[in-house]
């Protein structure tokens, strides 16, 4: 590997670590103002029931249903299209 490639690789690593640090900081700040919905066995059973295409999305939706005034924060809102509250 030549010196220019090494420098570029190091810059990329520093950039990734900086983004990870920023993301962790934002997540920590977010957890100061929101509560994570607890999940358990009954939630998993509902999430695995027919009607959901993706287990992770299903767990989020089922957990949100069990909370009053629940919101789902996601970067992938298209994955939750069509998910409606059952309550």
C-alpha positions as CSV (number, residue, x, y, z in Angstrom):
1,X,0.0,0.0,0.0
2,X,1.4,3.4,-0.9
3,X,1.5,6.4,1.5
4,X,-1.4,8.1,-0.3
5,X,-3.6,5.0,0.1
6,X,-2.6,4.8,3.7
7,X,-3.5,8.4,4.4
8,X,-6.9,8.0,2.7
9,X,-7.6,4.9,4.7
10,X,-6.7,6.7,7.9
11,X,-8.9,9.7,6.9
12,X,-11.8,7.3,6.3
13,X,-11.3,5.6,9.6
14,X,-11.2,8.9,11.5
15,X,-14.4,10.0,9.6
16,X,-16.2,6.8,10.6
17,X,-15.2,7.1,14.2
18,X,-16.3,10.7,14.3
19,X,-19.7,9.8,12.9
20,X,-20.1,7.0,15.3
21,X,-19.2,9.2,18.2
22,X,-21.7,11.8,17.0
23,X,-24.4,9.2,16.6
24,X,-23.7,7.8,20.1
25,X,-23.9,11.4,21.5
26,X,-27.2,12.1,19.9
27,X,-28.6,8.7,21.0
28,X,-27.5,9.5,24.6
29,X,-29.2,12.9,24.5
30,X,-32.4,11.3,23.0
31,X,-32.5,8.8,25.8
32,X,-32.7,11.7,28.2
33,X,-36.1,12.7,26.8
34,X,-37.7,9.5,25.5
35,X,-38.4,6.1,27.0
36,X,-37.8,2.9,25.2
37,X,-40.8,0.6,25.1
38,X,-40.2,-2.7,26.9
39,X,-40.8,-5.9,25.0
40,X,-41.3,-9.4,26.1
41,X,-42.5,-12.9,25.1
42,X,-46.1,-11.8,24.3
43,X,-44.8,-9.0,22.0
44,X,-42.6,-11.5,20.2
45,X,-45.5,-13.9,19.7
46,X,-47.6,-11.1,18.1
47,X,-44.7,-9.9,16.0
48,X,-44.2,-13.4,14.6
49,X,-47.9,-13.7,13.7
50,X,-48.9,-13.5,10.1
51,X,-49.3,-10.0,8.7
52,X,-45.7,-8.7,9.3
53,X,-43.0,-9.0,6.6
54,X,-40.1,-8.0,8.9
55,X,-39.6,-9.2,12.4
56,X,-37.7,-6.1,13.6
57,X,-40.3,-3.8,12.2
58,X,-43.0,-5.9,13.7
59,X,-41.4,-5.8,17.2
60,X,-41.2,-2.0,17.0
61,X,-44.8,-1.7,16.0
62,X,-46.1,-4.2,18.6
63,X,-44.0,-2.5,21.4
64,X,-45.3,0.9,20.3
65,X,-48.9,-0.4,20.5
66,X,-48.4,-1.3,24.1
67,X,-47.5,2.2,25.1
68,X,-49.6,5.3,25.5
69,X,-48.6,8.2,23.2
70,X,-46.1,6.0,21.4
71,X,-44.0,7.1,18.5
72,X,-41.5,5.1,16.4
73,X,-38.3,6.9,15.5
74,X,-36.7,5.3,12.5
75,X,-34.5,6.1,9.5
76,X,-36.6,3.6,7.5
77,X,-40.2,4.8,7.6
78,X,-41.0,3.1,4.3
79,X,-40.6,-0.3,6.1
80,X,-43.4,0.7,8.5
81,X,-45.9,1.8,5.8
82,X,-49.2,0.0,6.3
83,X,-48.6,-0.8,10.0
84,X,-51.6,0.3,11.9
85,X,-52.5,0.3,15.5
86,X,-54.5,-2.7,16.6
87,X,-55.9,-0.9,19.7
